[in-house]
Amino acid sequence: MAVQEARQCGGDCAHGARDGHRRAVAEFLAKRDGLAAGEGLPAALAHSAVASRQWVSDELTQSARVVAEHGREAGRAWPERVWRGTLATVWGAVFALCLAESATAIGAGWTAVRTAGLLSALVAAALLTAAAYFHRARGGLLAPVLGEDNRLSTSRTVAAAWILFAVFAALLLALRLAAASDPADREKVIRGLELARCGGLLTALFLTSLIAVVVSRVVTVRVYGQRLQKVRADRPRGVDLFADDAGRGSFPDTQYVVVTLAAVLFAAVRLARRPDQLPDLPWGLALLVIISAVTYFAGKHAEGGRPVVLSVVRAREAGDLDAPIRTGEDIEIRGAGFVPPGAGTPDRLARMVVRIGAVYVHVPLIPVPGGFANPTDGVLTVPVPVDVEAGLVEVRVVTAAGAETNAVLVEVSE
């Protein structure tokens, strides 16, 4: 229903898409918890635990696909809603600057510096408005800071903050130079651009921009080498700047954003106090930015890892006798990295596959109140199909991110 409503309003009805997604999620959660409690199970399947589990898994998989479709529909409607919001933020900042300058001009009087600051803000806002319009299909001003996984990139956002501040400062000095009639004033502005005065600012700008480029390359290489698993998000979220792909708080990302915010605010105060030169960011503060950037890069390089199978054993129910693995029985695959960050949604859990010999087995979804007992990040339970030939066979896991684990040999008896 929600998908149809979104299409009726041209695919841009963000409100209808969001409401449809919320309703689909609520229906799925109710269905999952009901099936976990044994409600809605056909009586004809009650005698077979394997058949019941397969039926429940198939039902949840179909419902999860419906939820995922609603999520993608809401994601497609997101850019139209957000790109106008980015413009409102930009022009709201210009209005706030105008109010601040007007308030501080009371008593002191309006000066040429205040005029140059306001004109610089207007020029920067106009340039950002044009950029937002040309990138409106990807969220306006957020487009340059989106990663390939459709999440807000912390490194790109930090670099963009320094670049925007540097551009504003350069525009302010350019207008000051254009308005200066006294040669001494013009010479003072020129001296404000000397490297000795702005070395700290340029170092922070260069390093953060370099980190943004290098991190993007490192992530790409590690993903292609199956040393890092990345799952595309339906849409970006503000929490992406402070968290990993699973939404958990990330120390490297958080400290990088906080240190950058403090340093940029300090540089803005220095520019307001000395508007005739680029902010002379103290080297102590510049070193703090460097340490923060190195910490962030080290954290990004250390995260992730290839999924691995450690062992495969026969799954044993209470009261069962110990026995070898046979076709038709369940096996328990123990390892790590089966559910990468961001792949914990039901539709992605349903995409997990185990290759047993030449047969590919989809991992069944086993619901419990509030979540799923199978699959998990460290343990998978799957049945051994009757098509698997007796003897030594390889067992591998293919995650939702497409990464394949190492092979473990197991003996299958007839």
URCOR-V353960 format. One line per field, one symbol per residue. phi: phi as a letter, one per 30 degrees, with the letter a starting at -180 (. if undefined). psi: psi as a letter, one per 20 degrees, with the letter a starting at -180 (. if undefined). A space follows every 50 residues. Layout:
phi->???
psi->???
This chain:
phi->.dddddddciicdddddddddddddddddddddddddidideddcddbdd ddddddddddddddddddddddddddddeddddddddddddddddddddd ddddddjdjdbdddddddddddddddddddddddcddbjiddedcdddci cdddddddddddddddddddddddddddddcdedddddddddcddddbdd dddddddddddddddddddddddddhcbcbcdddadbddedbbdddidec dedddddddddddddddddddddbdcadeddedddddddddddddddddd dddikddbccabbddcddjdddaddbdjccbcccaaidcdejcddedddd ddbccciccccddddcdbejlbdadbdcbbbbdcddddddkdbdbbccdd djdcddcbdbcccd
psi->ghggghhhkjijnhghggghgggggghggggghghhjjqjpphiihiohg ggggggggghgghhhgghghghghhhigghhhhhhhghgghhhgghgggg hhgiipghqprhgggggghghggghgghgghhghkhikjciigijprijk qppgghgghhghggghgggggghghghhiphphhgghggghijqhhhkgg ghggggghggggggggggggghghjkipppppqhqqqhihhjrahijqpp gggghggggggggggghhghhhhmjjqqpnpqhghhhgggggggggghgh hirbqpqpphrprppprpiqqprrpqqirqqoppbqkhnrpikjqhhhhi ipqpoocjpppppqpoqqoibphprrhipqpqqoqiipqqapqqpqporh iiqprrpppqppq.
